[in-house]
Amino acid sequence: MSALSAPLRPVLVRREHASLPVKLIAPPVALALATLLNLGLYLLMGRDPVAVFHAMLLEPFLSWASFSEVLLKTGPLLLIAQGLAIGFRAKVFNIGAEGQFILGAIFASAIPIWFPEATGQWIWPSMLVIGALGGALWASFTAFWRVKLNANEILVSLMLALVAAQLLNYLLLGPWKDPNGFNFPQSVMFQSDAMVPILIPGTRVNVSLLIACALSLAAWVFMQRSFAGFKLQVGGLAPRAAGYAGFNEGRAIWLSLLIGGFAAGLAGAAEVAGPLGQLQRSISTGYGYAAIIVAYLGGLHPVGIAFSALLMAALYIGGDNAMVSANLPVAAVRVFQGSLLLAYLVAIAFVRYRFEWRHAAHGSSP
């Protein structure tokens, strides 16, 4: 059979150049697709799709009280996502930021728990620094296993997140449990000097949001203007070329994971020293996993991540609203977050690839 007479079939072909406007339109398209998909799901569940849409996507922006809470949640999501994106661009997949977030919260809480009578403006900055180092330390275990034993960093970091959660449970049910806390698994309340200062009076938004914005700028400079960032990107895009150029793969893995752990630990420290004011089991809210969606929805670019962090924070607040006003189960909110990532991956696939109709190959006849 000749090649021309063979049946046609669609083949994905990588585009030589993906246009910038198409890249920019991919996240809004993904949001629209995810919204339509989930509105259909809510209809099948017997919920009012219009009420859910209003509660989840509009109400967070309709009042200053709601929007201030969106800004509050934007901070940790932005911090963690910026750190993860650096590793993702280097093809180092740190999936255990939730555990690094928890360790940051634990390390930061040690100061007010061990020294409850301490005073001075040095306390909260010290908590942020120690928390960031705690997150980096937890990430270093993944880096060690990946570099020295060639263990998969996805599995190692994810399993360590489960270990971190159990460590938190042990501390709050044991040595760090508040003796006057009516048997609740939580630490003592922190003193005022252990609290991050409020940024916007009348809200819970604190200085950690400014820190997240400053580190976002630092992430942009690092990835776009530094030689170290260039080496990480080359290692992710062309590993063989990076090896030929003498770039050290092990060093790139260590740097990527330590940056991600540092950012996640800083976010955890800011959470206990900010809106919570004590160490609680509820510190594990899924920020580390949601930040993966934020990083990819932002195109792994620091500017895009800033916008996607704001969107994901709005979905957190809107999801809470929908659970109350539209009787939506919490699982449906998480499905929305996951479907948003799936829709983005589909959209970005069509940005990078196109369909071509080609004749199916046939073996030669005897």
KAZI-V197444 format. One line per field, one symbol per residue. ss: DSSP state (a for helix, b for strand, c for the rest). Layout:
ss->???
This chain:
ss->cccccccbbbbbbbcccccaaaaaaaaaaaaaaaaaaaaaaaaaccccaaaaaaaaaaaaaccaaaaaaaaaaaaaaaaaaaaaaaaaacccccccaaaaaaaaaaaaaaaaaacccccccaaaaaaaaaaaaaaaaaaaaaaaaaaaacccaaaaaaaaaaaaaaaaaaaaaccccccccccccbcccccaaacccbcccccccbcaaaaaaaaaaaaaaaaaacaaaaaaaaaaacaaaaaaccccaaaaaaaaaaaaaaaaaaaaaaaaaaaacccbaaacccaaaaaaaaaaaccccaaaaaaaaaaaaaaaaaaaaaaaaccccaaaaaaaaaaaaaaaaaaaaaaabbbbbbbccccccc
